């Protein structure tokens, strides 16, 4: 979009810039307000820091920001992302919370793809350009072990393995209350929530979803559980335990109590990909990697183990 310059006439006098610009430039009012705040709008040759009313004869110049592709890979180093294991064909990372697997519409933060490129890794170019090397994913708010393909042959083999459910994926989750029984299987179909596009739910007619779990430690208000995924649906662990009325601690999207999260210092769901096993993409030998807890998850457990909740 090129610069736009126009003069205010009598019919437009008295209107605010954030209301005046949308019909002229085919943008929303919130975008117009942001352009003003970011210095992309000039009034009589001077930048306006915020929207204001205009007068007859005022000259408005708008220089829109360059449009960016939401799927463009942004190369950005992520210091907290550690390498757990690697060889010529794959790399297993410890994905930190707040890092997405790959670019997607609406996400502006760092990605695994961009961080590996920034660190000098060559990764597979198979598949969509924004998903280079990605054969499985972890949620932005979930930390832990994740494998990425370096070569084309590794991408093909690992993609097939995950499709056939050959890898083993073990998660640790801190859930509210105490699940009953202490070990069991949750077999409940999952689909998109009918009222929220960004949420999922147990739904009749959803995709088959199977979660196996075992309680490792019980603390009264919360329990540490080990989870084995038989399927890999989006938000599967979070949705299944929410359906049992034992949501992951800190997962307010799926009904967690914000008071318990605050008591434990949690600002995201307590969910971690603890162990990942998969057949080597070339030799077929079994590769298994463990990933320790990050500080925020360890700290929450320490509080529970010490009984230091203040009541």
Secondary structure, DSSP 4 states (H G I P E B T S, - for coil): ---EEEE--TTTTT-BHHHHHHHHHT--HHHHHHHHHTT-EEETTEE-SS--B--TT-EEEE-PPPP--TTS------TT-EEEEE-SSEEEEEEPTT-BSS--TT--S-BHHHHHHHTT------SSGGGTTBSS---TT-EEEEEEE-SHHHHHHHHHHHHTT-SEEEEEEEEES--SSSEEEEE--EEE-TT-TT-EEE-TTSB--EEEEEEEEE-SSEEEEEEEESS--TTHHHHHHHHTT-PBTT-GGGT--HHHHHHTT-SS--EEEEEEEEE-TTT--EEEEE-PPPHHHHHHHHHHHHT-S--
